[in-house]
Amino acid sequence: MSPGNSKATHPVEPHQRLFAPGQRLGWTYRDPDSLRTPFSEPEPHRHPVPVAYENRAHAARLAHQERKGSVTRIGGGIALALLLLAIVAGTFMAVLAVAAVAATAALVANAGREATKAGTELEAKRAELEQHFQYAWHAWHQRGTQHAAAQDQWISGLDAWGALPAGPDTRRLDIFGGSQRSREGFLTVFGTSTLQQRPLIVVDLTQALVCRELSELAELAGVPADVQLLPSRLADSGIVSGLAPHELVDALVEAVYADDPAAHRVGRALDTRILQQLCGALGNDVTPARLGAGLRALMGETDDTDALTRAERNRIADDLLGDKNKDQMRESLLRLASFIHPLERLGADRGARGPGYLTCIALDFGTGSAGTEVLADLAVQSVTRRLASFPEAAPSVVVALGEQGIQRRCLEQLASVCERRGAQLTVLHPHLRDAAQEMIGGGTVGFMKLGNHQEAGIAADFLGRHHSFVLHSLTDTDGTTVSTSVARTIGSSVSKGTTYSESVSRGSNWGSSSTYDNGPLPFAASTSSNSGGSYSKTTGTSTSTTHSTNESTSHTISEGTNSSQALGRQRVYEYAVEPTQLQALADFSLLLVERRPDGSVTVHPADCNPNIVLQDRVSTQPLP
């Protein structure tokens, strides 16, 4: 995006979108696919066959097998017996045997049919469940495909890039860092969107013409633009046009003393008095050229210009100051003449041409000089004075500072006038040091790439710190343990026992007998009786002693391996954005800092490349 070939590289039509309503600071990116909603309906699963069907089929198979075995054995046995009987009894038994075989076959066939029926019902139920599953799965898959197609269609209509808007209450914006190219991109994106709301004044002090792309796009879009290049087109500049004599005097004096923050009030007052008296002598026609000619007349120098008439020159040289005063003020006169001399052509060819809707006051390419520095300070002072007396709604003001910068007092005066008039002020600081460091925090703040580590550290301090938990330690332990132990045990025992026993037995017996003789002899008989008893007692004692000795030896070997990992976290107080991150930002990256009422900081990242508008799926409004 070179400022020298904007017309060749930027077609008009696509860049017209930069002028869409809504003030933008850059572009924010959002991946549309991250908004995709997954298909949440669970995938259907196959339902198992009810247990009753499987149990019924299994029972039928078992019954068939059991009946086939038992009935065959019993029926076969009966049939065989009947056949054997048929050999003896005749055909009747043979008929019964055939009937037994038929009955056996019928029973077996019936059990087979029951088993087949139960198996058929099981397969039918399984097929029914499978059909229901296939139908449900295809319906689910179709719904998932339709959901994905709907998501694709919805996401294809979403924008990937959206605008980072400036807050409605943003009255002051300070952007720090960045390269010339990135500041040019920011100025293009911000300036084109601002022109839809209000006029815009750009003071470009970079000597790199970072406002060129903005001005060329504005002209191609039909926006009235007034580009004033200093000092190459000094005569066409209007930075002093419309200033009253006293405003011009104040602006010149402030520009002369801008680089001396400790300037003596006496010198400032004396220079102001000299210029005011000179303006009084010049009447209503006060220009830098006439002021320079008047100062030369006061110092008695020859003047070949026609800025003053002979009568005005003689009146100023003879009547404005006395000779004694001229000698005392000669240093002031010489200083004022030296500063005003390079500015004498300022606005000489401007005529009655007024400011444009877009006004760009830019220092063109060149090395720094005292005249260039005065022009820079005078440009800022001129904008400050014009805003203070602007009759209409105040325009938005952008000041792009160069490497040399300007004094903090000049910027603070401009900021004060903008705040009083309700004008929006944006200042682009190339660095975060010196006066820029002192001004940070005066309004909304944004950071671009800060290559210097000290400046990045200052920005990180401004962004603040917060508490977080970070990995503190990582411990990984591996160990092996081997232990061997030998134990030997020797023991002995003695046991002694005594047993005492006693037994007593007693016994008694008695009896009688009679004898008769039945022979031829005379009758005879005999009778006898007997009795007896016994007693015995036995006593015994036994003693036993047992000695036992045992000895054992055991060997034990154990081996163990252990492994452990431990993570340690600790609470730290660290930068919200590290300085190295600020140093590594991309060329067009912008971090906009938002401070909330509770003191917390929110950082909004953005991209300031104006060519993003040429891409597809880019919205000029904030993303929802």
C-alpha positions as CSV (number, residue, x, y, z in Angstrom):
1,M,0.0,0.0,0.0
2,S,2.4,2.6,-1.2
3,P,1.1,6.2,-1.0
4,G,2.7,6.9,-4.4
5,N,0.6,4.5,-6.5
6,S,-2.8,4.4,-4.7
7,K,-4.7,5.1,-7.9
8,A,-3.0,2.2,-9.7
9,T,-3.4,-0.4,-6.9
10,H,-6.8,0.6,-5.4
11,P,-9.8,0.5,-7.7
12,V,-12.4,3.0,-6.8
13,E,-15.5,0.9,-6.6
14,P,-14.3,-1.7,-3.9
15,H,-12.9,1.0,-1.8
16,Q,-16.2,2.9,-1.8
17,R,-17.2,0.7,1.1
18,L,-14.7,2.4,3.3
19,F,-17.0,5.4,3.3
20,A,-19.9,3.4,4.7
21,P,-21.6,4.9,7.8
22,G,-20.2,4.1,11.2
23,Q,-16.8,5.3,12.5
24,R,-14.3,2.5,12.4
25,L,-10.9,2.1,14.0
26,G,-10.1,-1.1,12.2
27,W,-11.4,-4.6,11.4
28,T,-11.9,-7.5,13.8
29,Y,-11.8,-11.1,12.6
30,R,-14.1,-13.9,13.6
31,D,-14.0,-17.4,12.2
32,P,-17.5,-18.2,11.0
33,D,-16.9,-21.9,11.5
34,S,-16.5,-21.3,15.2
35,L,-20.2,-20.5,15.4
36,R,-21.2,-23.8,13.8
37,T,-23.8,-25.6,16.0
38,P,-23.1,-29.4,16.1
39,F,-25.9,-31.9,15.4
40,S,-26.9,-32.8,19.0
41,E,-29.4,-35.6,18.3
42,P,-27.9,-38.9,19.5
43,E,-27.4,-41.6,16.9
44,P,-30.0,-44.4,17.3
45,H,-28.9,-47.8,18.4
46,R,-30.1,-51.4,17.7
47,H,-32.6,-52.6,20.3
48,P,-31.9,-56.2,21.5
49,V,-34.5,-58.9,20.9
50,P,-36.7,-59.3,23.9
51,V,-35.6,-62.1,26.2
52,A,-38.9,-63.8,26.0
53,Y,-38.5,-64.7,22.3
54,E,-35.0,-66.1,22.9
55,N,-36.1,-68.0,25.9
56,R,-39.1,-69.5,24.0
57,A,-36.9,-70.5,21.1
58,H,-34.3,-72.0,23.3
59,A,-36.9,-73.9,25.3
60,A,-38.5,-75.3,22.1
61,R,-35.1,-76.5,20.8
62,L,-34.4,-78.2,24.1
63,A,-37.8,-79.8,24.2
64,H,-37.4,-81.0,20.6
65,Q,-34.0,-82.5,21.3
66,E,-35.2,-84.1,24.6
67,R,-38.4,-85.5,23.0
68,K,-36.6,-86.7,20.0
69,G,-34.3,-88.7,22.2
70,S,-36.7,-90.0,24.8
71,V,-39.7,-90.7,22.6
72,T,-37.4,-92.5,20.1
73,R,-36.0,-94.7,22.7
74,I,-39.4,-95.6,24.3
75,G,-41.3,-95.8,21.1
76,G,-38.6,-97.9,19.5
77,G,-38.5,-100.2,22.4
78,I,-42.3,-100.7,22.4
79,A,-42.3,-101.2,18.6
80,L,-39.5,-103.8,18.9
81,A,-41.4,-105.7,21.7
82,L,-44.5,-105.7,19.6
83,L,-42.7,-107.0,16.6
84,L,-41.3,-109.8,18.7
85,L,-44.8,-110.6,20.0
86,A,-46.1,-110.4,16.4
87,I,-44.0,-113.4,15.6
88,V,-45.9,-115.4,18.2
89,A,-49.3,-113.6,18.4
90,G,-49.7,-112.7,14.8
91,T,-50.6,-109.6,12.7
92,F,-52.4,-107.8,15.4
93,M,-49.2,-107.2,17.3
94,A,-47.5,-106.1,14.0
95,V,-50.2,-103.5,13.5
96,L,-49.7,-102.3,17.0
97,A,-46.0,-102.0,16.3
98,V,-46.6,-99.9,13.2
99,A,-48.9,-97.7,15.2
100,A,-46.3,-97.2,17.9
101,V,-43.7,-96.2,15.3
102,A,-46.2,-93.7,13.7
103,A,-47.1,-92.2,17.1
104,T,-43.4,-91.9,18.0
105,A,-42.7,-90.1,14.6
106,A,-45.8,-87.8,15.2
107,L,-44.6,-86.8,18.6
108,V,-41.1,-86.0,17.3
109,A,-42.5,-84.1,14.3
110,N,-44.7,-82.0,16.6
111,A,-41.8,-81.1,18.8
112,G,-39.8,-80.1,15.7
113,R,-42.7,-77.9,14.5
114,E,-42.8,-76.1,17.9
115,A,-39.1,-75.5,17.7
116,T,-39.3,-74.3,14.1
117,K,-42.2,-72.0,15.0
118,A,-40.3,-70.5,18.0
119,G,-37.2,-70.0,15.8
120,T,-39.2,-68.3,13.1
121,E,-40.8,-65.9,15.5
122,L,-37.4,-65.1,16.9
123,E,-36.0,-64.3,13.5
124,A,-39.1,-62.3,12.5
125,K,-38.8,-60.2,15.7
126,R,-35.0,-59.7,15.0
127,A,-35.8,-58.7,11.4
128,E,-38.5,-56.3,12.6
129,L,-36.1,-54.6,15.1
130,E,-33.4,-54.4,12.4
131,Q,-35.9,-52.8,10.0
132,H,-36.9,-50.3,12.6
133,F,-33.3,-49.5,13.4
134,Q,-32.4,-49.0,9.7
135,Y,-35.4,-46.7,9.2
136,A,-34.5,-44.7,12.4
137,W,-30.8,-44.5,11.4
138,H,-31.5,-43.4,7.9
139,A,-33.9,-40.8,9.2
140,W,-31.4,-39.6,11.7
141,H,-28.6,-39.5,9.1
142,Q,-30.9,-37.5,6.8
143,R,-31.7,-35.0,9.6
144,G,-28.0,-34.7,10.3
145,T,-27.3,-34.0,6.6
146,Q,-30.0,-31.4,6.5
147,H,-28.7,-29.8,9.7
148,A,-25.1,-29.7,8.2
149,A,-26.5,-28.2,5.0
150,A,-28.5,-25.6,6.9
151,Q,-25.4,-24.7,9.0
152,D,-23.3,-24.4,5.8
153,Q,-25.8,-22.1,4.2
154,W,-26.1,-20.0,7.4
155,I,-22.3,-19.8,7.9
156,S,-21.7,-18.9,4.2
157,G,-23.8,-15.8,4.8
158,L,-21.9,-14.8,7.9
159,D,-19.2,-12.1,7.7
160,A,-15.7,-13.1,8.8
161,W,-14.5,-9.5,9.2
162,G,-16.4,-6.7,11.0
163,A,-15.7,-3.2,12.1
164,L,-14.1,-2.2,15.4
165,P,-16.2,0.9,16.2
166,A,-15.1,4.0,18.0
167,G,-17.2,4.4,21.2
168,P,-20.0,7.0,20.9
169,D,-18.4,8.9,23.8
170,T,-14.8,8.8,22.4
171,R,-13.6,12.4,22.3
172,R,-9.9,11.7,22.6
173,L,-7.9,8.9,21.0
174,D,-4.1,8.3,21.3
175,I,-2.5,5.7,19.1
176,F,1.1,4.8,20.0
177,G,3.7,3.1,17.8
178,G,3.4,1.5,14.4
179,S,5.2,2.1,11.1
180,Q,4.4,4.8,8.5
181,R,2.6,2.2,6.5
182,S,0.4,1.0,9.4
183,R,-0.4,4.6,10.4
184,E,-1.3,5.4,6.9
185,G,-3.7,2.4,6.9
186,F,-5.2,3.4,10.2
187,L,-5.7,7.0,8.9
188,T,-7.4,5.7,5.8
189,V,-9.8,3.4,7.6
190,F,-10.6,5.9,10.4
191,G,-10.7,8.9,8.1
192,T,-13.0,7.6,5.4
193,S,-15.5,6.4,8.0
194,T,-15.3,9.7,9.9
195,L,-16.1,11.7,6.7
196,Q,-19.6,10.2,6.7
197,Q,-20.3,11.9,10.0
198,R,-18.5,15.2,10.1
199,P,-15.7,17.2,8.4
200,L,-12.2,16.1,9.1
201,I,-8.9,18.0,9.6
202,V,-5.7,16.0,9.3
203,V,-2.4,17.6,10.4
204,D,0.2,15.3,8.9
205,L,3.6,16.1,10.5
206,T,5.3,12.8,9.6
207,Q,7.0,14.2,6.4
208,A,5.9,10.8,4.9
209,L,2.5,12.0,3.6
210,V,0.5,9.3,5.4
211,C,-2.6,11.2,4.5
212,R,-2.1,10.8,0.8
213,E,-4.1,7.6,0.4
214,L,-7.0,9.1,2.4
215,S,-7.1,12.3,0.3
216,E,-6.9,10.4,-3.0
217,L,-9.7,8.1,-2.1
218,A,-11.8,11.1,-0.8
219,E,-11.3,12.9,-4.1
220,L,-12.2,9.8,-6.1
221,A,-15.4,9.4,-4.0
222,G,-16.4,13.0,-4.7
223,V,-15.5,14.4,-1.2
224,P,-14.3,18.0,-1.4
225,A,-10.6,17.7,-0.3
226,D,-8.2,20.5,0.4
227,V,-4.6,19.2,0.6
228,Q,-2.0,21.7,1.7
229,L,1.6,20.6,1.3
230,L,4.2,22.5,3.3
231,P,6.7,23.9,2.5
232,S,6.6,22.9,-1.2
233,R,3.2,24.5,-1.9
234,L,3.4,27.1,0.8
235,A,1.6,29.8,-1.3
236,D,-1.5,27.6,-1.6
237,S,-1.8,26.9,2.1
238,G,-4.6,28.3,4.1
239,I,-3.4,27.6,7.6
240,V,-3.5,31.3,8.4
241,S,-6.6,32.1,6.3
242,G,-9.5,33.3,8.3
243,L,-7.5,34.1,11.4
244,A,-8.0,37.5,12.9
245,P,-4.8,39.6,13.3
246,H,-4.7,38.9,17.1
247,E,-5.2,35.1,16.4
248,L,-2.4,35.2,13.8
249,V,-0.1,37.0,16.3
250,D,-0.8,34.5,19.1
251,A,-0.2,31.6,16.7
252,L,3.1,33.0,15.5
253,V,4.3,33.7,19.0
254,E,3.3,30.2,20.2
255,A,5.1,28.7,17.2
256,V,8.3,30.7,17.8
257,Y,8.5,29.7,21.5
258,A,7.1,26.2,21.1
259,D,10.5,24.5,21.4
260,D,11.3,26.4,24.6
261,P,9.1,25.2,27.4
262,A,10.9,27.5,29.8
263,A,10.5,30.6,27.6
264,H,10.7,33.9,29.5
265,R,7.4,35.6,29.8
266,V,9.0,39.0,29.1
267,G,10.3,37.8,25.7
268,R,6.9,36.4,24.8
269,A,5.1,39.5,25.9
270,L,7.6,41.8,24.0
271,D,7.2,39.8,20.8
272,T,3.5,39.9,21.1
273,R,3.5,43.7,21.7
274,I,5.7,44.3,18.6
275,L,3.5,42.2,16.3
276,Q,0.3,43.7,17.7
277,Q,1.6,47.2,17.1
278,L,2.7,46.2,13.6
279,C,-0.7,44.7,12.9
280,G,-2.3,47.9,14.0
281,A,-0.1,49.8,11.5
282,L,-1.0,47.3,8.7
283,G,-4.7,47.7,9.2
284,N,-7.1,44.9,8.2
285,D,-4.7,43.4,5.6
286,V,-2.4,41.3,7.8
287,T,-0.4,38.6,6.1
288,P,2.9,36.9,6.9
289,A,4.5,38.7,3.9
290,R,3.3,42.1,5.2
291,L,4.5,41.3,8.7
292,G,7.9,40.3,7.4
293,A,8.2,43.5,5.3
294,G,7.1,45.5,8.4
295,L,9.8,43.9,10.6
296,R,12.5,44.7,8.0
297,A,11.2,48.3,7.9
298,L,11.5,48.5,11.7
299,M,15.1,47.2,11.5
300,G,16.0,49.7,8.7
301,E,16.7,47.0,6.1
302,T,16.0,47.5,2.5
303,D,13.0,45.7,1.1
304,D,12.5,45.0,-2.6
305,T,9.0,43.4,-2.2
306,D,5.8,45.2,-2.9
307,A,4.1,43.9,0.2
308,L,4.0,47.4,1.7
309,T,3.4,50.7,0.1
310,R,6.0,53.4,0.4
311,A,3.7,55.3,2.8
312,E,3.2,52.2,5.0
313,R,6.9,51.5,5.0
314,N,7.8,55.0,6.0
315,R,5.1,55.2,8.7
316,I,6.3,51.9,10.3
317,A,10.0,52.8,10.1
318,D,9.5,56.4,11.4
319,D,6.5,56.4,13.7
320,L,5.8,53.0,15.1
321,L,8.8,52.8,17.5
322,G,11.4,55.3,18.6
323,D,15.1,54.9,17.8
324,K,15.9,54.0,21.5
325,N,13.1,51.4,21.5
326,K,14.4,49.9,18.3
327,D,17.8,49.5,19.7
328,Q,16.4,47.8,22.8
329,M,14.1,45.5,20.8
330,R,16.6,44.7,18.0
331,E,17.1,41.2,19.3
332,S,13.4,40.5,19.4
333,L,12.9,42.1,15.9
334,L,15.7,40.0,14.5
335,R,14.3,36.8,16.0
336,L,10.8,37.5,14.7
337,A,12.1,38.5,11.3
338,S,14.1,35.3,11.1
339,F,11.1,33.1,12.0
340,I,8.6,34.9,9.8
341,H,10.9,35.2,6.7
342,P,10.4,31.5,5.5
343,L,6.6,32.0,6.0
344,E,6.1,35.1,3.9
345,R,4.7,33.2,0.9
346,L,2.3,31.4,3.2
347,G,-1.2,31.7,1.6
348,A,-0.1,34.2,-1.0
349,D,-1.9,32.4,-3.8
350,R,-4.8,31.0,-1.7
351,G,-7.2,33.7,-2.6
352,A,-10.8,33.3,-1.3
353,R,-10.8,29.5,-1.5
354,G,-12.2,28.1,1.7
355,P,-11.4,24.8,3.5
356,G,-12.6,21.5,2.1
357,Y,-14.8,18.9,3.8
358,L,-11.5,17.1,4.2
359,T,-8.6,19.3,5.0
360,C,-5.1,17.8,5.0
361,I,-2.2,20.0,6.2
362,A,1.0,17.9,5.6
363,L,4.7,18.4,5.8
364,D,6.0,16.9,2.6
365,F,9.3,15.0,2.1
366,G,12.4,16.7,3.3
367,T,14.9,17.0,6.1
368,G,14.0,18.8,9.3
369,S,14.8,22.5,9.5
370,A,13.9,25.4,11.7
371,G,11.4,26.6,9.1
372,T,9.8,23.2,8.9
373,E,9.5,23.0,12.7
374,V,7.9,26.4,12.8
375,L,5.5,25.3,10.1
376,A,4.6,22.2,12.1
377,D,3.9,24.3,15.3
378,L,2.1,26.9,13.3
379,A,-0.1,24.3,11.7
380,V,-1.2,23.0,15.1
381,Q,-1.6,26.5,16.5
382,S,-3.6,27.5,13.5
383,V,-6.0,24.5,13.9
384,T,-6.3,25.3,17.6
385,R,-7.2,29.0,16.9
386,R,-9.7,28.1,14.1
387,L,-11.5,25.5,16.3
388,A,-11.8,28.0,19.1
389,S,-13.7,30.4,16.8
390,F,-15.4,27.8,14.6
391,P,-19.0,29.0,14.0
392,E,-20.5,25.6,13.1
393,A,-20.2,22.2,14.6
394,A,-16.6,21.4,15.2
395,P,-14.9,18.9,12.8
396,S,-12.9,15.9,13.9
397,V,-9.1,16.5,14.1
398,V,-6.3,14.0,13.5
399,V,-2.7,14.9,14.3
400,A,-0.1,12.5,12.9
401,L,3.2,13.4,14.7
402,G,6.6,12.9,13.1
403,E,9.8,11.7,14.6
404,Q,10.6,15.1,16.0
405,G,7.2,15.6,17.5
406,I,5.8,18.9,18.9
407,Q,5.7,20.3,22.4
408,R,3.3,18.9,24.9
409,R,1.9,22.4,25.5
410,C,0.7,22.7,21.9
411,L,-1.1,19.4,22.0
412,E,-2.6,20.1,25.4
413,Q,-3.9,23.5,24.1
414,L,-5.4,21.7,21.1
415,A,-6.9,19.0,23.3
416,S,-8.4,21.6,25.6
417,V,-10.1,23.4,22.7
418,C,-11.4,20.2,21.2
419,E,-12.8,19.2,24.6
420,R,-14.5,22.5,25.0
421,R,-16.0,22.5,21.5
422,G,-16.9,18.8,21.6
423,A,-14.6,18.0,18.7
424,Q,-13.0,14.5,18.4
425,L,-9.2,14.6,18.6
426,T,-7.0,11.7,17.5
427,V,-3.2,11.8,17.9
428,L,-0.9,9.3,16.2
429,H,2.4,9.1,18.2
430,P,5.2,7.3,16.4
431,H,6.9,6.5,19.8
432,L,6.0,6.2,23.4
433,R,8.5,8.5,25.0
434,D,9.1,12.1,26.1
435,A,5.9,14.1,25.7
436,A,4.0,11.1,24.4
437,Q,4.7,9.2,27.6
438,E,3.4,12.1,29.6
439,M,0.2,12.3,27.6
440,I,-0.8,8.6,27.8
441,G,-4.1,8.0,29.4
442,G,-5.7,11.3,28.5
443,G,-8.4,9.4,26.5
444,T,-8.9,6.1,24.8
445,V,-5.5,4.4,24.1
446,G,-4.4,2.1,21.3
447,F,-1.1,0.4,20.7
448,M,0.5,-0.6,17.4
449,K,3.8,-2.4,17.1
450,L,6.4,-0.9,19.6
451,G,9.8,-2.2,18.6
452,N,11.7,-0.5,21.3
453,H,11.8,-2.6,24.5
454,Q,11.5,0.4,26.8
455,E,8.5,1.7,25.0
456,A,6.9,-1.8,25.0
457,G,7.6,-2.0,28.7
458,I,5.8,1.3,29.3
459,A,2.8,0.2,27.3
460,A,2.7,-3.1,29.2
461,D,2.7,-1.2,32.5
462,F,-0.1,0.9,31.2
463,L,-2.1,-2.2,30.3
464,G,-1.6,-3.4,33.8
465,R,-1.1,-6.8,35.5
466,H,-3.4,-9.5,36.6
467,H,-3.3,-12.7,38.7
468,S,-3.1,-16.0,37.0
469,F,-1.9,-19.6,37.8
470,V,1.1,-20.8,35.8
471,L,3.1,-24.0,35.8
472,H,5.7,-23.7,38.5
473,S,7.4,-27.1,38.7
474,L,7.3,-30.4,36.9
475,T,8.7,-33.4,38.8
476,D,9.2,-36.8,37.1
477,T,10.4,-39.7,39.4
478,D,11.4,-43.2,38.4
479,G,12.8,-45.7,41.0
480,T,13.5,-49.4,41.5
481,T,13.7,-51.1,44.9
482,V,15.3,-54.5,45.5
483,S,15.4,-56.1,49.0
484,T,16.7,-59.5,50.2
485,S,16.1,-61.1,53.7
486,V,17.3,-64.4,55.2
487,A,15.6,-65.8,58.4
488,R,16.7,-68.9,60.4
489,T,14.6,-70.3,63.2
490,I,15.6,-73.0,65.8
491,G,13.3,-74.3,68.4
492,S,12.8,-77.2,70.9
493,S,10.0,-78.4,73.2
494,V,9.6,-80.9,76.0
495,S,6.3,-82.5,77.0
496,K,5.7,-84.9,79.9
497,G,2.5,-86.7,80.8
498,T,1.2,-89.2,83.5
499,T,-1.8,-91.5,83.1
500,Y,-3.5,-93.2,86.1
501,S,-6.1,-96.1,85.5
502,E,-8.1,-98.2,87.9
503,S,-10.7,-101.0,87.1
504,V,-13.0,-103.0,89.5
505,S,-15.1,-106.1,88.4
506,R,-17.5,-108.1,90.6
507,G,-19.5,-111.3,89.7
508,S,-21.9,-113.8,91.3
509,N,-23.7,-117.1,90.1
510,W,-26.1,-119.6,91.5
511,G,-28.0,-122.7,90.2
512,S,-30.2,-125.9,91.2
513,S,-30.9,-129.3,89.4
514,S,-33.4,-132.3,90.0
515,T,-33.1,-135.8,88.5
516,Y,-36.0,-138.5,88.1
517,D,-35.6,-142.1,87.2
518,N,-38.5,-143.7,85.3
519,G,-37.1,-147.2,84.9
520,P,-38.5,-150.5,86.2
521,L,-36.9,-149.9,89.5
522,P,-39.0,-148.4,92.1
523,F,-39.4,-144.6,91.7
524,A,-36.3,-142.6,92.6
525,A,-35.6,-138.8,92.5
526,S,-32.5,-136.6,93.4
527,T,-32.2,-132.8,93.8
528,S,-28.9,-130.6,93.8
529,S,-28.2,-126.8,94.1
530,N,-25.0,-124.6,93.9
531,S,-24.0,-120.9,94.2
532,G,-20.8,-118.9,93.8
533,G,-19.3,-115.3,93.4
534,S,-16.1,-113.5,92.1
535,Y,-14.4,-110.0,92.7
536,S,-11.4,-108.5,90.9
537,K,-9.7,-105.0,91.0
538,T,-6.9,-103.8,88.6
539,T,-4.9,-100.5,89.2
540,G,-2.3,-99.1,86.7
541,T,-0.1,-95.9,86.3
542,S,1.9,-94.9,83.1
543,T,4.2,-91.9,82.6
544,S,5.4,-90.6,79.2
545,T,8.0,-87.8,78.2
546,T,8.3,-86.3,74.7
547,H,11.3,-84.3,73.4
548,S,11.0,-82.3,70.0
549,T,13.4,-80.1,68.2
550,N,12.7,-78.0,64.9
551,E,14.9,-75.8,62.7
552,S,13.8,-73.7,59.7
553,T,15.5,-71.3,57.3
554,S,13.6,-68.8,55.0
555,H,14.9,-66.6,52.1
556,T,12.8,-63.6,50.9
557,I,13.6,-61.5,47.9
558,S,11.3,-58.5,46.8
559,E,11.7,-56.1,43.9
560,G,9.6,-53.0,43.2
561,T,9.5,-50.3,40.5
562,N,7.7,-46.9,41.1
563,S,7.1,-43.9,38.8
564,S,5.4,-40.6,39.6
565,Q,4.8,-37.3,37.9
566,A,3.8,-34.1,39.7
567,L,2.8,-30.7,38.4
568,G,3.1,-27.6,40.6
569,R,1.2,-24.4,39.9
570,Q,1.5,-21.1,41.6
571,R,-0.4,-17.8,41.5
572,V,1.6,-15.0,39.9
573,Y,1.0,-11.3,39.2
574,E,2.1,-10.7,35.6
575,Y,1.5,-8.4,32.6
576,A,-1.9,-8.6,31.0
577,V,0.1,-8.2,27.7
578,E,3.8,-9.0,27.7
579,P,6.2,-6.4,26.3
580,T,7.5,-9.0,23.8
581,Q,4.0,-9.4,22.5
582,L,3.8,-5.7,21.8
583,Q,7.2,-5.9,20.0
584,A,6.0,-8.7,17.9
585,L,2.7,-7.3,16.7
586,A,2.0,-7.5,12.9
587,D,2.4,-4.3,10.9
588,F,-1.3,-3.4,10.8
589,S,-2.3,-4.8,14.2
590,L,-3.9,-2.5,16.7
591,L,-4.7,-3.2,20.4
592,L,-7.4,-0.9,21.6
593,V,-7.5,-0.6,25.4
594,E,-10.8,-0.3,27.2
595,R,-10.8,0.6,30.9
596,R,-13.9,-0.5,32.8
597,P,-15.3,1.4,35.8
598,D,-14.1,-1.4,38.1
599,G,-10.5,-0.8,36.9
600,S,-10.2,-3.9,34.8
601,V,-8.7,-3.7,31.3
602,T,-10.1,-5.2,28.2
603,V,-8.0,-5.3,25.0
604,H,-9.7,-5.4,21.6
605,P,-7.4,-6.6,18.8
606,A,-8.0,-5.2,15.3
607,D,-6.4,-4.9,11.9
608,C,-6.0,-1.5,10.2
609,N,-5.3,-2.7,6.7
610,P,-7.8,-0.9,4.4
611,N,-7.4,-3.6,1.7
612,I,-9.4,-6.0,4.0
613,V,-12.5,-4.3,2.5
614,L,-11.6,-5.8,-0.8
615,Q,-12.1,-9.3,0.6
616,D,-15.3,-11.3,0.7
617,R,-17.5,-11.6,3.8
618,V,-16.5,-8.2,5.2
619,S,-19.0,-6.1,7.1
620,T,-18.5,-2.4,7.6
621,Q,-20.5,-2.7,10.8
622,P,-19.6,-4.4,14.1
623,L,-20.0,-8.1,14.2
624,P,-23.0,-9.2,16.3
